[in-house]
């Protein structure tokens, strides 16, 4: 997967962000196991709890099309700094992350940054916790 293309897809998604409250636009582009790309942006709501992050938007789109695992997710924001997934997104994505999933971010100062998903969320709550 060309990481620059994935970052470009995330920036394109970011432009569709609905963020009238925080003014913090986020875009994500996710690659499934078969190489399909799904994008998402953050969508805010006056009832803040009803908002959804870009990462979850992309994953929901992928799952709704039958994909249950992702290999890469690129995340960009209007800050143009490294933007990691929030805690809720880390938990949500952990349900679908492949064993070697990678988070890719773009920072205008440092360029492309890659971090294995299991490093940013090493011990997720999982089906093994439910007994």
Phi, psi and omega in degrees: 000129177283113184295329179294320178295319179296317177298317178300318177297321179294318178296321177298318178295320181302325181295342180268000182307141172250097186223060183287348183263310181271335186060024180249100182274137178227141175230149178223148173225125187243138178248123180278175181303327182269006177092001177291146180247131175235137181245162177202159176230164176283144181229110183271169180212149178302329171270095192310324180295343180272359179288158176226139181280161181299320183296316179290324177301313180297317182292321178298318177298317180296313181296321181293345176258009173100004180267136183238009181208142176234153180257322183223148168220126176260137182229129177227161178216167179293349175285340184060025175243164177308126181235109179273157176295147176290175182299316179297318179295321179300315179296314181299312181294330181299334178295334188238000183288131173292166183305325183248030181300146183231138174263127180244130180231161177236130179234124185299335180277323186249356180079215182277132180239132178238134177224128175302137182304319183292348174277327180274343178213076189287334184225074182286157169290130185221180179301334178293339179280343182264112182230000000 
